[in-house]
Structure formats: structure tokens, C-alpha cells
């Protein structure tokens, strides 16, 4: 398995996340993986199952670009539930 954080595989959508008053675009598997893994696990605890599914989906998508649709859908659900979109 390749390292997901280094993946430049594009997601099927670009997310614009507002965090600390700034908007950060997330367009690749690597950017998404870094975003959801760099925040502490306490911040994702409420969304633990979605967060875990998103991490796994991004790791799989970093190895197989055909899986970016599923990874994008899980990220969309996670970000929407966390009210980041």
C-alpha cells in the first residue's frame, strides 16, 4: 500500500473547508488524508465510524484511483456531518 498522504490522485470533487476563518481547498487523496489525520482524534471522536471509514477509503484510493468516488462520497458525508462544508 502506498502512503496515502503523498497521493496526488484527484478526488471527484474539490472540498472547500473553512477552518479557523480560512478556506482550505482539498482536491487530492493526499490532501484529504492529511487533513483528517492531522487533527487530533478527540476532534473526530463524535464521528469516529465515518472518520475511520474515510481514512480506510483514502488509503485504498491512494492505491487504486477507481476508488476515489467512494472516498469522495465518504469524505462528503464526514464533512457535512461535522458541519465543515
N, C-alpha and C positions, 0 to 999 in steps of 0.2 A: 504494500500500500504506500503510495506516495504521501508526502507531507501535505496535508490539506491547506495549511497556512501559506504555502508557497504557490498554490494553484492559481493560474491565470485564466482558468476556464470561466467563460462568462455565464452568469445566471440568465434566466429567460426574462427577467425584469430587473430594473435598477431601483433599489430602495433608497429613499432619502430620509435618513433618520435624524431627528432633532434630539440632540443631547447637549446639555449644558449651554443652551442658547445658540448652538452652532449646528448647521446641517452637514451631515456627512453622507456622501453617496456610497452605496455598497453595490457593486456591479459584478464582482467575481466571487468564485467559491472561496478563494483565499481571504479576500476582504471580509466576507461574511463570517468565515471561521474565526478569524482574528477578533472580530467584533464580539461574537457571542462567547468566546472563550477567555477574552481578556478581562471582562467584567467578573467580579467575584461570584462565586457560587451562591452566596447569600442573596445577591440581587436577582438570580434566576430561580430561587427556591420555590416561589409560588407557581412557576411554570415549568417545574422540573421535568415532567414527562415530555412536553413539547421541546424543551431545551435539549434533552437527551436525544430525541428523535432528530432534531435539526443537526446536532453535532455528527451523529451517525450518517445522516443523509449527505452532509457536506463531505465527510471522509470518503464515502462511496462515490460521490460525484467527482471528486478530485482524481479518482482512478478511471472513471467511466463517464464521459461527458453526456451520454444518453440519459443519465440520472439527474441532470440539472433541473429538469422540470419538476420532479418530486422534491428535490432540495428547495427549489424556489417556493413551491407551494407550502412546505412546512415552515420555511422562514416567514412567509407572508402571514401564516396563522400565528406564529410566535410573536412577531412584531405587532400584529393587530391586537392580540390578547394583552400584550404588555403596554398597549397604547403608545407605541413608538412611531407609528405611521400617522 
